[in-house]
């Protein structure tokens, strides 16, 4: 039988949390996107637009909503988008999973 070569493992892209500035794998962070439909949480990570990444912890979201998220997305949050993001943040835990 012919030998098969083992496929090299693909490296996971690294992203920086805009809340705490910690670098982790892209799949471990939550993406927020500024797209054609406005600013929203992107759980699939596939929506078109400019994205920013956050841990799924309330502390990172609180820091990001103070200003670093708007800088990363290069857009101001309107009242509806801010309310939607705060509502999402309130569902998160206080402690980091990673």
Beta strands, then each sheet from edge to edge (+ up, - down):
strand 1: 14-16
strand 2: 23-25
strand 3: 30-35
strand 4: 38-42
strand 5: 50-54
sheet 1: 1+ 2-
sheet 2: 4+ 3- 5+
end
